[in-house]
Amino acid sequence: MSDFLAMGGYGGYVWGSYAVFFIVLAIDALAPRAQRRRVLSELRGRLLRRRPRPTQVP
């Protein structure tokens, strides 16, 4: 098993490449969700600012 993990002395490079790949894959999957949240929050804020304020009648 340790020979497999060492991969002929290139294990650090190979497993490091796999780690970088999966990190980038996770970021690529989560980024649209974060962007969607930001856009929806910004649109809600715009709608609230456009809403007319009720006039106070004493």
Number of C-alpha atoms within 10 A of each C-alpha: 6 7 9 9 13 14 14 8 11 11 15 12 12 13 14 12 12 12 12 11 11 12 12 12 11 11 10 11 11 11 10 11 11 10 11 11 11 12 12 11 12 12 12 12 11 11 11 11 10 9 8 8 8 6 6 5 4 3
